[in-house]
């Protein structure tokens, strides 16, 4: 089961258009159960998540987690989806707090038939 992890620095009032940009998992290489966990160091970060044509979150708040620790499975993995081969996985982030933030992203991929 592959796992994608990324620490994303988010500037004050900044936007990250796609956390997955440049990753081999940006377009899924197979059908998979995708489980996404996202945490941040303080309040004020919003996320929009899509998997293929499925919208999993639209400007939803990101969980506050422990600084420099990945989201805890399964407690902080709030976004599961059955994704298909070649689906585009997109995770956007936006800071609304006016302060720089650190966002931790972890994605578990379980290939399915």
N, C-alpha and C positions, 0 to 999 in steps of 0.2 A: 504494500500500500504506500504509494508516494505521498510525501508531505511537502508542501510549499510553505516557507516562512519568510517574512520580510519585516524589517524595522523601517518605518517610514517617518522621516522628519517632516513635519508640517509647519510651515511658516505661519506667523500671526495673520489671521484672516486669509490664509492661503488655501489653494485648491490643488489636489492631485487628481488629474483626470482619469488615470488608470494605473492602479497599483500593479497590475499584471503585465503592463507594457514590456515587451522584450522577453517575457518568460515563455518557455516551451509549453506551459500550461495555459497560456492566454487563449489559445484555440485547443480544445481538448483532443488528444490523440486517440481517444477511445471513449466508449460509453462509460459513465461512472456516476456513482453516488458522490456528490461534492458536499462537504461539510465545512462551513466557513466560520471562523472565530476572529473577532476583532476587538481589541481593547486599546484604551488610550490612558495617558497619565493624569488627565483631569477632564472636567466637563467642558462641553462646547464643541465637540467634533461630531459631524453628521456624515452618514455614509449612504450612497446609492449603489445597489448591487444588482447586476443582471447576469443571467446564465442563459445564453441563447435568447429566446423570446420571453423567458420568464423574468419578471421583476420581483426580486426577493426583498428589497428594501428601497424606499424612496425617501431620501433625506431623513433617515432614521438615526436616532442618537446612538453613539458608540459607547459600549460598557466602559466604566472606569476600572482599570485593573492595577496590578502591582507594577511599579516602574521596572522596566527592563525584563519583564517576564511574559512569555507567550501566553495567549489565552488558554485557560484550563479546559481540558476535554472531560466530559461533555458539557459542563456547566456554562461555558461562555461561547459555545458553538451554536449560535441561534439561527443560522441560515443554511439549511440543508436543501439540496435539489438533486433530482435525477436528471443528469445532463447527457446529451447525446454527442457522438463523434462530431468534431469540428464546431461545436458550439463556442461562441465567444464568451469568455468569462471576464466581466468588467466590474471593478470595485473602485468607486470614486470617493474621495474624502474632501470635506470642507470644514475649515475652522471658523467658528462663530464667536469665539471667546476673546479675540484680540490679543492672544498670547501664543507663542510657539508651542507646539505639542509634539509628542512622540506617539506614534500609533504602531501597535504590534498586530500583524496579520498572520494567521495560520490557516492553512487549507488542507484537509485530508481528502484524498482521492481513493475511492474503492472501485476499481474497474468492475463493470457489470456486463453480462452478455448482451 
